[in-house]
Structures are given as structure tokens and as C-alpha cells.
Amino acid sequence: MADMGGIQVEGLQKRFGSTRALDGLDLEVEEGTVVAVLGPNGAGKSTLTRILATLAMSDSGTARVAGFDVATQAGEVRTRIGVTGQSTSLDEYLTGRQNLVMVGRLSRLAPRRARARATELLDQFELSEAGDRPTRTYSGGMLRKLDLAASLVTRPEVLFLDEPTTGLDPRARLGMWDLIRKLGQDGTTVLLTTQYLDEADSLAQQIAVVDHGRVIAWGTSDQLKAQVGGKILEVTVAEGASLDSAAGILGRMSNAKATVDPELGLISVPVPGHSGAVTDAVRALDRAGIAVDDIAVRRPGLDQVFMRLTGHAVDAVGETA
């Protein structure tokens, strides 16, 4: 691979006992772009991040970050990256300011520069008023913001965000999105692993779908959605109606397997783009005596892309591999 910025991965492999976490994974992230990595639990997302951040070694394959090999030039890589993991790495007995100054000093910033950088980041992340309070008094959203600020003390060229909004309330999550979006606009290369499809849809210029340790799809959100094609018919059946029967009817009508959400009573199935899909579905369900609460046709989303590519819905919890 040429000596260049961004991230380049070729044939990366990693085993944990009999488990193959990465199985010849290839990935290329252009400098200054935000890329989201999606995948089910155990797909290898966190393992990939740890290897690229020099926190773990691969068994084989090559990877370069900001132009440097993560295995043979790990020191060079570490001076150019920032990492925010699934859990915060802050000292709860120190104030927010003290945490940032400590990171700056560990990164070999001069004392005055470390203090100045801490002040800059507290202002940028709207934490100035809480900056001199112990972090154990911070809310979850404040902790995630401070953790992200800590990863930016040295102004990294490449930033790794591993599930950065897990556990945040909706307001804090949207605030974190704004911060990540601004980083991308400022030219930082961001590799974001996430379990939230709307997060990838909103933030990423490119999306990689990973399953069984490989990248199985790559492209913009619109390009991935185009792979599903057509439109999606969504039917919410009335309480007490048979979901299985309704799913069978809709599946036969569209020549495709229906996706069922038992909790919501929702059935989704791909249909051709013609306007008669709703009418046809209503008539077929009515003939079978199945009452419907709601019915609509919409464009496919990343959830349909994920289902089509991996064979199941995205997991609701973070991964460990």
C-alpha cells in the first residue's frame, strides 16, 4: 500500500481461540472522511478498532493509519490518533479540567500548553461551567463529551469512535452527533463503529457493513439502499390478528420473505414501486379476515439493507469481538 493518510487495511486476520474475529478484512478510508462500520454482535467491529488503534495485534494482514504501519510503526500511529471507546477512560476523582490536563501532559505537551488546550476543549464541548467539578458528578452525556474531548487533546489526524453514543439519552446523542459532524467538516478522519443505523445514515460519508470478520458491503447510504431496490410495504396488524398468517400472505404477494416485529405487530416486505401495492395488500388481508391498524409504503432504509446483507436485524446491544 502506498504511503498515504487515512486508513488502509488489507487481509486483516485475528483469532481468539476457535473464534475467527477478523477473516481477511479489507478496508480503505480516505483522509478527512467519516466512515461508519456496521455489523452484528461478534462481527469484528471492536477488534478492528483495537488493532487500528495499536491496542491489539493482528495475526496476519497489514494495516496503515495516517501513513504508518500499525504493527511496525505503532509509536508513530499513536501520536496521530485519538480513541474513544465504549466506556469512558476518565478518573472520576479528578475534575474535567484535570483529566484533560493529565492527558495533555501524558502526551508530552508542556504544562502551560496542556492547561490552555484543556480550556479550549471545555469551551468547545460546552463543559466550562462543569470543568472544575469532579467527573463523578457528571451526567452520562457530559462524561461522553469529556471522553471525546480527551481524545482530541493532541489534535489527532485520525479518530476512532467505538460506539460513542451507547447509553446516551436522545438529546445527548444528538449533541454528540453535532460534535462528530463538526470534526469531519474540519478534516479529521473518523472511523465510527455503531449499532445505530440512523447514526450511520446521518453522520457517515461512507458505510462499511461487516459480518463474520469481513466487509460484505461498502458505499454511501444511498448506494447501499439502492441494493435493496423497490419500496418497502409496512403493515401493522390489529391486536389479536395472526402475524404469521399476515406475513405469509404478504410474502407470497411480493415473492419475498417478510420481516416481522412481534412487539409492534409490524410486518415489512419489499414490493415493486407501483402504486397498487397498498390496495393489493389490503384486499388480500381482508379476504383472509386479518384486520389492519396501519399500512404504508416507503423507501428502504439501512435496516432493510442490514437485513438483506446479514440475514437478520441489527443487534440491540454492543459487541465484544
Secondary structure, 3 states (H helix, E strand, C coil): CCCCCCEEEEEEEEEECCEEEEEEEEEEECCCCEEEEECCCCCCHHHHHHHHCCCCCCCEEEEEECCEECCCCHHHHHCCEEEECCCCCCCCCCEHHHHHHHHHHHCCCCHHHHHHHHHHHHHHCCCCCCCCCEHHHCCHHHHHHHHHHHHCCCCCCEEEEECCCCCCCHHHHHHHHHHHHHHHHCCCEEEEECCCHHHHHHHCCEEEEEECCEEEEEECHHHHHHHHCCEEEEEEECCCCCHHHHHHHHHHHHCCCCEEECCCCEEEEEECCCCCHHHHHHHHHHHCCCCEEEEEEECCCHHHHHHHHHCCCCCCCCCCC
